[in-house]
Amino acid sequence: MLVHTFSRSSHLSVSREEAFQWHTREGAFERLLPPWMPTQILSRQGSIHNGDFVKLKSMLGIIPMEFHAQHQNYIENKQFEDIQIKGPFHFYKHTHKFEKIDETKSKMIDEIHYSLPFDFVSKFIGRSFVEEKLSRLFTYRHRTLKYDLFLHSKYSQKKLKILVTGASGLVGSALVPFLTSGGHTVLKLVRGNNSPLIPGYVGWDSEKNQFINANLLEGLDAVVHLAGENIAAQKWSDSRKKELIQSRVHFTSALCQELAKLNKIPATFISASGIGIFGSRDYDDILHEDSRLGEGFLAQLAKDWEQASRGAERAGMRVVNLRFGSILSLSGGMLKKLYTPYRLYLGGPFGSGRQMLPWISIMDVLGLILFSMANNKVTGAVNAVSPHTVTNEQFSEMLAQTLDRPNSLRIPELFVETLFGEMGKELLLGGQHAKPVKATKNGYDFLHSQLHDVFTYCLGI
């Protein structure tokens, strides 16, 4: 049996103990799953102690693949291992090692020993393929770990009890494991009468517009309100517009009313909003939080959405409205939709390409949410966008360069308007040159301020 070794190490800005404990918490495993490799957890038992296991189902191209691993050789604050019980390798052992540098710094080493099913394949074909996949995977994992530990070391000194709405969406599905792996307690709001039977969930009765098991919310410190129908999922027909208004404006009003009835209201209410509140603006019209708001359906929707959260403010909560730009993640949103066309040499800017494209990395979305919970000085509207907004053409050019593809296919305005209607005109052909004035003024340092940085992170390059 021909056994190969792959290793990757990183220096971390936290103690060895904190780096190790992060791996023991709920959500840590989910945080390390790369978005280009959709993975379903079939079952799991325990955490990373001896005998604990996890069963996964993933895809290798179009081929479904199961991977069952069991943990062993656990030494607290020093190491743990997982070994393949069932999977594509003939043999696979992954050792996670933690070394102390000083009281506030540490080093983590991932060391993998593996062999492929056939020695001939392993020697002449398989190793380069496997090492390429492992390199991309662990590049992403180590960056994510370093970012998460850095953010929690700055903003998670106090452990909070947090309610998250929209937990299954693009932001929510990343936020929940991010918070729990940082030591916070998270409850997820779900619609349905069965939710009281599920640990960690709070039910919402959509007909009565009230919590089903409000007693679980006692001692709540903060609410992160992300629920709302996907704004770009389909064309904006009259019925679709009503769904968008209902899911954002009406639901937010009802949620704030119910939170105000708790015996002890949460201190902080953070609600999603959109940078589209400024409407479509010229590229030289630089926008900060107090700039004149815009016109159009998207702008009005965002204005009404933010106004609906005033109910929480009247009840005594500190309210923060995060006006998200285009959230960049390979798990969803713009980048996921553009990724395949660009890889197939079909990428290019929309319309003139001169429209400004305010964007933000998914990591900075998580960072700003945590920062907003920890910093009592942050209130009201916050432009959740990178400091360096680019034009649509610059965005397209950078994505093409990162993927080593041309940027020659321009999508005409007429085509966009015909295919997507009003939605395409506002989302794809409009733009806003927004700046995160309030976030930077209050001390938030962006992890990804440059477009190249977020592309390399999201793509594992």
Number of C-alpha atoms within 10 A of each C-alpha: 12 14 14 16 13 14 16 14 16 16 16 22 19 22 20 23 18 18 23 22 16 19 20 15 17 21 20 21 17 17 21 18 16 21 18 14 13 12 16 13 14 12 11 14 12 13 17 22 19 16 15 15 21 21 19 17 16 16 14 11 8 7 7 9 15 17 17 20 22 21 22 19 14 17 12 12 17 16 19 21 22 25 19 21 17 17 16 15 15 17 19 21 21 20 20 20 19 24 19 18 15 11 11 13 17 21 19 21 17 18 17 20 15 22 21 21 15 13 15 11 11 19 14 9 11 16 16 12 10 14 15 10 13 16 16 14 20 19 20 21 19 20 15 19 18 16 18 21 20 17 20 20 14 12 18 19 11 9 14 19 19 25 24 23 21 18 21 17 17 19 21 20 15 20 26 26 21 25 24 20 24 26 21 18 18 21 20 20 21 23 14 13 14 13 19 17 11 9 9 14 20 27 22 22 15 15 6 9 15 16 20 20 16 16 11 15 20 13 15 21 19 21 23 23 23 22 22 19 17 13 15 13 10 12 15 19 12 8 9 15 17 12 18 18 19 16 16 24 21 16 19 26 20 17 20 20 18 17 23 18 11 15 11 13 21 24 17 24 28 25 24 24 26 23 27 30 25 26 22 23 19 14 19 10 12 12 20 17 18 10 11 10 17 16 15 14 17 23 20 18 21 25 20 17 26 27 14 21 28 19 21 25 18 13 15 15 22 22 26 24 25 26 24 21 23 22 22 23 22 21 21 14 16 15 18 16 12 16 17 12 12 20 15 10 16 18 23 23 23 22 21 14 22 18 25 26 27 27 24 26 27 22 25 25 23 20 25 22 18 21 23 26 26 17 13 13 10 19 17 18 20 26 25 31 31 25 22 17 23 22 20 23 21 18 20 23 18 16 25 21 12 14 16 12 17 18 19 14 13 16 16 14 17 12 13 18 17 11 12 18 16 18 22 21 18 19 18 21 23 23 25 26 25 30 21 20 17 19 22 13 10 14 10 16 15 20 16 19 18 16 20 14 13 20 21 15 19 23 20 19 14
